[in-house]
Amino acid sequence: ADWRGIGIIPASGLKLRKEYEHFDAEKVFTLKLEPVKEAKGCICGAILRGVKTPTDCKLFRKVCFPEHPVGPCMVSSEGACAAYYQYGVD
């Protein structure tokens, strides 16, 4: 699987068992999955690895905030950047 911020780790993805394949959206629907590209300037991968913090990001609080998330770390209220933004951690 291709893990955000880490890269490809062979044999690390999750799949439904054969008996549950009829619930697998990839098998039921014709889907064309394309690789996800991080937005230019977004350091979410480094934040998820613990190498950087949201305040290290040049986009944080300037163009990236909960109402206009640039990267996945700001999209969810549980995301690292959203938590920093919400609770005022500098």
C-alpha distances in whole Angstrom, upper triangle without the diagonal:
4,6,10,12,10,8,5,6,6,7,6,5,8,11,14,17,19,22,20,18,21,20,16,17,15,17,20,20,20,17,16,13,13,11,13,15,17,20,23,24,21,20,18,15,18,19,16,16,20,21,23,25,25,29,28,26,29,28,28,31,32,30,27,29,28,30,28,25,23,20,18,19,23,22,22,25,23,21,22,24,26,27,28,30,31,33,34,32,33
4,7,9,8,5,4,6,8,10,9,8,11,14,17,20,22,25,23,21,24,22,19,18,16,19,22,21,21,17,16,12,12,9,10,12,13,17,19,20,18,17,15,12,15,17,14,14,18,19,20,22,22,26,24,23,25,24,25,28,29,27,24,26,25,27,25,22,20,17,15,17,20,19,20,23,21,19,20,21,23,25,26,27,29,31,32,30,31
4,6,5,5,6,7,10,12,9,9,12,15,18,21,23,26,24,23,25,23,20,20,18,21,24,23,23,20,18,15,14,11,11,12,12,16,18,19,16,14,12,9,12,13,10,11,15,16,17,19,19,23,22,20,23,22,22,25,27,25,22,23,23,25,23,20,18,15,13,14,17,17,17,20,18,16,16,18,20,21,23,24,26,27,28,26,27
4,6,6,9,11,14,15,13,12,15,18,21,24,26,29,26,25,27,25,22,21,20,23,25,24,24,20,19,15,14,11,9,10,9,13,15,15,12,11,8,6,10,11,8,9,13,14,15,16,16,19,18,17,19,18,19,22,23,21,18,20,20,22,20,16,15,11,9,11,14,14,15,18,16,13,14,15,17,19,20,21,23,24,25,24,24
4,6,10,11,15,17,15,15,18,21,24,27,30,32,30,29,31,28,25,25,23,27,29,28,27,24,22,18,17,13,11,11,9,13,14,14,11,9,7,3,6,8,7,7,10,10,12,13,14,17,16,14,17,17,17,21,22,21,18,20,20,23,21,17,15,12,11,11,15,16,17,19,17,14,13,14,17,18,19,20,23,24,24,22,22
4,7,8,12,14,12,13,16,20,23,26,28,31,29,28,30,28,25,25,23,27,29,28,28,24,23,19,17,14,13,13,13,16,17,17,14,12,11,7,9,11,9,7,11,11,14,16,17,20,18,18,21,21,21,25,26,24,22,24,24,27,25,21,19,15,14,14,18,19,19,22,19,17,16,18,20,21,22,24,26,27,27,25,25
4,7,10,13,11,12,15,18,22,25,27,30,28,26,29,27,24,23,21,24,27,26,25,22,20,16,15,11,12,12,12,16,17,18,16,14,13,9,12,14,12,11,15,15,17,19,20,23,21,20,23,22,23,27,27,26,23,25,26,28,26,22,20,16,16,17,20,20,21,24,22,19,19,20,23,24,25,26,29,30,30,28,28
4,6,9,9,10,13,16,20,22,24,27,25,24,27,25,22,22,19,22,25,25,24,21,19,16,15,12,13,14,15,19,20,21,19,18,16,13,15,17,15,14,18,18,20,23,24,27,25,24,26,26,27,30,31,29,27,28,28,31,28,25,23,19,18,19,23,23,23,26,24,22,22,24,26,27,28,30,31,33,33,31,32
4,7,6,8,12,15,18,20,22,25,24,23,26,25,22,22,20,23,26,26,25,22,21,18,17,15,16,17,18,22,24,24,22,20,18,15,17,19,16,14,18,19,21,24,25,28,27,26,29,28,29,32,33,32,29,30,30,33,31,27,25,22,20,21,25,24,24,27,24,22,23,25,27,28,29,31,32,33,34,32,33
4,6,8,11,13,17,18,20,23,23,21,25,24,21,22,19,21,24,25,24,22,21,18,18,16,18,20,21,25,27,27,25,24,22,18,20,22,19,18,22,23,25,28,29,32,30,30,32,32,32,36,37,35,32,34,33,35,34,30,28,25,23,24,28,27,27,30,27,26,26,28,30,31,32,34,36,37,38,36,36
4,6,9,10,14,15,17,20,19,18,22,21,18,20,18,19,23,24,23,21,21,18,19,18,19,22,23,27,29,30,27,26,24,20,23,24,21,20,23,25,27,29,30,34,32,32,35,34,34,37,38,37,34,35,34,36,35,31,30,26,24,25,28,28,27,30,27,26,27,29,31,31,33,35,36,37,39,37,38
4,7,10,13,15,17,20,19,19,22,20,18,19,18,19,22,23,23,21,21,18,19,17,18,20,21,25,27,28,25,23,21,18,20,21,17,17,20,22,24,26,27,31,30,29,32,31,31,34,36,34,31,32,31,33,32,28,27,23,21,22,25,24,24,26,23,22,23,26,27,28,30,32,33,33,35,33,34
4,7,10,13,15,18,16,15,18,17,14,15,14,16,19,20,20,18,18,15,16,15,16,19,20,24,26,27,24,23,20,18,21,21,18,18,22,23,25,27,27,31,30,29,32,30,30,33,35,33,30,30,29,31,30,26,25,22,19,21,24,23,22,25,22,21,23,25,26,27,29,31,32,33,35,33,35
4,7,10,12,15,13,13,16,14,11,13,13,14,17,18,19,17,18,16,18,17,18,21,22,26,29,30,26,25,22,20,23,23,20,20,24,26,28,28,29,32,32,31,34,32,32,34,36,34,31,31,29,31,30,27,27,23,20,22,25,23,22,24,22,22,24,26,27,27,30,31,32,33,35,34,36
4,6,9,11,10,9,12,11,8,11,10,11,14,16,17,16,17,15,18,18,19,23,24,28,31,32,29,28,25,23,26,27,23,24,27,29,31,32,32,36,35,34,37,35,34,37,38,36,33,33,31,33,32,29,29,26,23,24,27,25,24,27,24,24,27,29,29,30,33,34,34,36,38,37,39
4,7,8,6,6,9,8,7,10,11,11,13,15,17,17,19,17,20,21,22,26,27,31,34,35,32,31,28,27,30,30,26,27,30,33,34,34,34,38,38,37,39,37,37,39,41,38,35,35,33,34,34,31,31,28,25,27,29,27,25,28,26,26,29,31,31,32,35,36,36,37,40,39,41
4,5,5,6,10,10,9,13,13,12,14,17,19,19,21,20,23,24,26,29,31,34,37,38,35,35,32,30,33,33,29,30,33,35,37,37,38,41,41,40,43,41,40,43,44,42,39,39,37,38,38,35,35,32,28,30,33,30,29,31,29,30,32,35,35,35,38,39,39,41,43,42,44
4,5,5,9,10,10,13,13,11,13,16,18,19,21,21,24,25,27,31,33,36,39,41,38,37,34,32,35,36,32,33,36,38,40,41,41,44,44,43,45,43,43,45,47,44,41,41,39,40,40,37,37,34,31,33,35,33,32,34,32,33,35,38,37,38,41,42,42,44,46,45,47
4,6,8,9,10,14,15,13,14,17,20,21,23,23,27,28,29,33,35,38,41,43,40,39,36,35,38,37,34,35,38,40,42,42,42,46,46,44,47,45,45,47,48,46,42,42,40,41,41,38,38,36,32,34,36,34,32,35,33,34,36,39,38,39,42,43,43,44,47,46,49
4,5,6,7,11,12,11,11,15,17,18,21,21,24,25,27,30,32,35,38,40,37,36,33,32,35,35,31,33,36,38,39,39,39,43,43,41,44,42,41,43,45,42,39,39,36,37,37,35,35,32,29,31,33,30,29,31,30,30,33,36,35,36,39,40,39,41,44,43,46
4,5,5,9,9,7,8,12,14,15,18,18,21,23,24,28,30,33,37,38,35,35,32,31,34,34,31,32,35,38,39,39,39,43,43,41,43,41,41,43,44,41,38,38,36,37,36,34,34,31,28,31,32,30,29,31,30,31,33,35,35,36,39,40,40,42,44,44,46
4,6,8,10,7,6,10,13,15,18,19,22,24,26,29,32,34,38,40,37,37,34,33,36,36,33,35,38,40,41,41,40,44,44,42,44,42,42,43,44,42,39,39,36,37,36,34,34,32,29,32,33,30,29,32,31,32,35,36,36,37,40,41,40,42,45,45,47
4,6,9,8,7,10,13,14,17,17,21,23,24,27,29,32,35,37,34,34,31,30,34,33,30,32,35,37,38,38,37,41,41,39,41,39,38,40,41,39,35,35,32,33,33,31,31,29,26,28,30,27,25,28,27,28,31,33,32,33,37,37,36,39,41,41,43
4,5,5,6,8,11,11,14,14,17,19,20,24,26,29,32,34,31,31,28,27,31,31,28,29,32,35,35,36,35,39,39,37,39,36,36,38,39,36,34,34,31,32,31,29,29,27,24,26,28,25,24,27,26,27,30,31,31,32,35,36,35,38,40,40,42
4,5,5,6,8,8,11,11,15,17,18,22,24,26,30,32,29,30,27,27,30,30,27,29,32,34,35,35,34,37,37,35,37,34,34,36,37,34,31,31,29,29,29,27,27,25,22,25,26,23,23,26,26,26,29,30,29,31,34,34,34,37,39,39,41
4,6,6,7,6,9,9,13,15,17,20,23,26,29,31,29,29,27,26,29,30,27,28,32,33,34,35,34,37,37,35,36,34,34,36,37,34,32,32,30,31,30,27,27,25,22,25,27,24,24,28,27,26,29,31,30,32,35,35,36,38,40,40,41
4,6,7,8,11,12,16,18,20,24,27,29,33,35,32,33,30,29,33,33,30,32,35,37,38,38,37,41,41,38,40,38,38,40,41,38,35,36,34,34,33,31,31,28,26,29,31,28,28,31,30,30,33,34,34,36,38,39,39,41,43,43,45
4,7,9,12,14,18,20,22,26,28,30,34,36,34,35,32,31,35,35,32,34,37,39,39,40,38,42,42,40,41,39,39,41,41,38,36,36,34,34,33,31,31,29,27,30,31,28,28,31,30,30,34,35,34,36,39,39,39,42,44,44,46
4,6,10,11,15,18,20,23,26,28,31,34,32,33,30,30,34,34,31,33,36,38,38,38,37,40,40,38,39,36,37,39,39,36,33,34,32,32,31,29,29,27,25,29,29,26,27,30,30,30,33,34,33,35,38,38,38,41,43,43,44
4,7,10,13,16,18,22,25,27,30,33,31,32,30,29,33,34,31,33,36,38,38,38,37,40,40,37,38,36,37,38,39,35,33,34,32,32,31,29,28,27,25,29,30,27,28,31,31,30,33,34,34,36,38,38,39,42,43,43,45
4,6,9,13,15,18,21,23,26,29,27,28,26,26,29,30,28,30,33,34,34,35,33,37,36,33,35,32,33,35,35,32,30,31,29,29,27,26,25,23,22,25,26,24,25,28,28,27,30,30,30,33,35,35,36,38,40,40,41
4,6,10,12,15,19,21,24,27,25,26,25,24,28,29,27,28,32,32,33,33,32,35,35,32,33,30,32,34,34,30,29,30,29,29,27,25,23,22,21,25,26,23,25,28,28,27,29,30,30,33,35,34,35,38,40,39,40
4,7,9,12,15,18,21,24,22,23,21,20,24,25,23,25,28,29,29,30,29,32,31,28,30,27,29,31,31,28,26,27,26,27,24,22,21,19,18,21,23,20,22,26,25,24,26,26,27,29,31,31,32,35,36,36,37
4,6,9,13,15,18,21,19,20,19,18,22,23,22,23,26,27,27,28,27,30,29,26,27,25,27,29,29,26,24,26,25,26,23,21,19,17,17,20,22,20,22,25,25,23,25,25,26,29,30,30,32,34,35,35,35
4,6,10,13,15,18,16,17,16,15,18,20,18,20,23,23,23,25,24,27,26,23,24,22,24,27,27,24,22,24,24,25,22,19,17,15,14,18,20,18,20,24,23,21,22,23,24,27,28,28,30,32,33,32,32
4,7,9,12,15,13,14,13,12,16,17,16,18,21,21,21,22,20,24,22,20,21,19,20,23,23,20,18,20,20,21,18,15,13,11,11,14,16,15,17,21,20,18,19,19,20,23,24,24,26,29,29,29,29
4,6,9,11,10,12,11,11,14,16,16,17,20,20,19,20,19,22,20,17,18,16,18,21,21,18,16,19,20,20,17,15,12,10,11,14,16,15,18,21,21,18,19,18,20,23,23,23,26,28,28,27,27
4,6,8,6,8,8,9,12,13,13,15,17,17,16,17,15,18,16,13,14,13,15,18,17,15,13,16,17,18,15,12,9,7,9,11,13,13,16,19,19,15,16,15,17,20,20,20,22,25,25,24,24
4,6,5,9,9,11,13,14,15,17,19,18,17,17,15,17,16,12,12,10,13,15,15,12,11,14,16,16,13,10,7,7,10,12,12,13,16,19,20,16,17,15,17,20,19,19,22,24,24,23,23
4,6,9,11,12,14,15,17,18,19,18,16,17,15,16,15,11,11,10,13,16,14,12,12,15,18,18,15,13,9,9,13,14,15,16,19,22,22,19,18,16,18,21,21,20,23,25,24,24,23
4,6,9,11,12,13,15,16,17,15,13,14,12,13,11,8,7,7,10,13,12,11,10,14,17,18,15,13,9,9,13,13,14,16,19,21,21,17,16,14,17,19,18,18,21,23,22,21,19
4,6,8,9,10,12,14,14,14,11,12,10,12,10,7,8,7,9,12,12,11,9,12,14,16,13,10,7,6,9,9,10,13,15,17,17,14,13,11,14,16,15,15,19,20,20,19,18
4,5,5,6,9,10,11,10,8,9,8,10,8,6,9,9,10,14,14,13,11,14,16,18,16,13,10,8,10,9,11,14,16,18,17,13,11,10,14,16,14,15,19,20,19,17,16
4,5,5,6,9,10,10,9,9,8,11,10,8,11,11,10,14,15,14,11,13,14,17,15,11,10,6,7,6,9,11,13,15,13,10,9,8,11,13,13,14,17,18,18,17,17
4,5,5,6,9,9,9,10,11,14,12,11,14,14,14,18,19,18,15,17,18,21,18,15,13,9,9,9,12,14,15,17,15,12,11,12,15,16,16,18,20,21,21,19,19
4,5,5,6,5,5,8,9,12,10,10,13,14,14,17,19,18,16,18,19,22,20,17,15,12,12,11,14,16,17,19,17,13,11,12,15,16,15,17,20,21,20,18,17
4,5,5,6,5,5,7,10,9,9,13,13,12,15,17,17,14,15,17,20,18,15,14,11,11,8,11,14,14,15,13,10,8,8,12,12,12,14,16,17,17,14,14
4,5,8,8,9,10,13,13,13,16,16,15,18,20,19,16,17,17,21,19,16,15,11,10,8,12,14,14,15,12,9,8,10,13,13,13,16,18,18,19,16,17
4,6,8,10,12,15,13,14,18,18,17,21,22,22,19,20,21,24,23,19,18,15,14,12,15,17,17,18,16,13,11,13,16,16,16,19,21,21,21,18,19
4,6,7,10,12,11,13,17,17,16,19,21,22,19,20,21,24,23,20,19,16,15,12,15,18,18,18,15,13,10,12,15,15,14,17,19,19,19,15,16
4,7,10,12,10,12,15,17,16,19,21,22,19,21,22,25,24,21,19,16,16,14,17,20,20,21,18,16,13,14,17,17,16,18,21,21,20,17,16
4,7,8,6,8,12,13,12,16,17,18,16,17,19,22,21,18,17,14,15,12,15,18,19,19,17,14,11,11,15,15,13,15,18,18,17,14,13
4,5,5,7,11,12,10,13,15,16,14,15,16,20,19,16,15,14,14,11,12,16,16,16,15,12,8,8,12,11,9,12,14,14,13,10,9
4,5,5,9,9,6,9,12,13,10,11,13,16,15,13,12,11,12,9,9,13,14,14,13,10,7,5,9,9,7,9,12,12,11,9,9
4,5,8,9,6,9,11,13,11,12,15,18,17,15,14,14,15,12,12,16,17,17,16,14,10,8,11,12,8,9,13,13,10,9,6
4,6,9,8,11,12,14,13,14,17,20,18,16,15,14,16,13,14,18,19,19,19,15,12,10,14,14,12,13,16,16,14,12,10
4,5,5,9,10,11,9,12,15,17,15,13,11,11,13,11,12,15,17,18,18,14,12,9,13,14,12,12,16,17,15,14,12
4,6,8,8,9,9,12,15,17,15,13,11,12,15,14,14,17,19,20,20,17,15,12,15,17,14,14,17,19,16,16,13
4,6,5,5,5,9,12,14,11,10,8,10,13,12,11,14,17,17,18,15,14,10,13,15,13,12,16,18,16,16,14
4,5,7,5,7,10,12,11,9,9,10,12,10,9,12,15,15,16,13,11,8,10,12,10,8,12,14,12,12,11
4,6,5,5,9,11,10,10,11,12,14,13,10,13,15,15,17,14,13,9,10,12,10,7,11,13,11,12,11
4,6,7,11,12,10,11,11,13,16,15,12,15,18,18,20,17,16,12,13,16,14,11,14,16,14,15,14
4,7,10,10,7,8,7,11,14,14,11,13,16,17,19,16,16,12,13,16,15,12,15,18,17,18,17
4,7,8,6,5,5,8,10,10,7,10,13,13,15,13,13,9,9,13,12,10,13,15,15,15,15
4,6,5,5,8,10,11,10,7,9,11,11,13,11,12,8,7,11,10,7,9,13,12,14,14
4,5,5,9,10,10,10,6,6,8,8,11,10,11,9,6,10,11,8,9,12,13,15,16
4,6,10,12,13,13,9,9,11,11,14,14,15,12,10,13,14,11,12,15,16,18,19
4,6,9,11,12,8,8,12,13,16,14,15,12,11,15,15,12,14,17,17,19,19
4,6,7,8,5,6,9,11,13,11,12,9,9,13,13,11,13,16,17,18,18
4,7,8,7,8,12,14,15,12,13,10,11,15,15,13,16,19,19,19,19
4,6,6,7,10,13,13,10,11,9,10,14,14,13,16,18,19,18,19
4,5,5,7,10,10,7,9,9,9,12,14,14,15,18,19,18,19
4,6,7,9,8,4,5,5,7,9,10,11,12,15,15,15,16
4,6,7,8,6,7,5,5,8,9,9,10,13,14,14,15
4,7,8,7,10,9,7,10,12,11,12,15,17,17,19
4,5,5,9,9,7,9,12,12,11,14,16,17,19
4,5,8,9,5,6,10,10,8,11,14,14,17
4,7,9,7,6,10,11,10,12,14,14,17
4,6,5,6,9,10,10,12,14,13,15
4,6,5,6,9,10,11,12,10,12
4,5,5,6,8,10,10,10,11
4,5,5,6,8,10,10,12
4,5,5,6,8,8,11
4,6,6,6,5,7
4,6,5,7,9
4,6,8,11
4,6,9
4,6
4
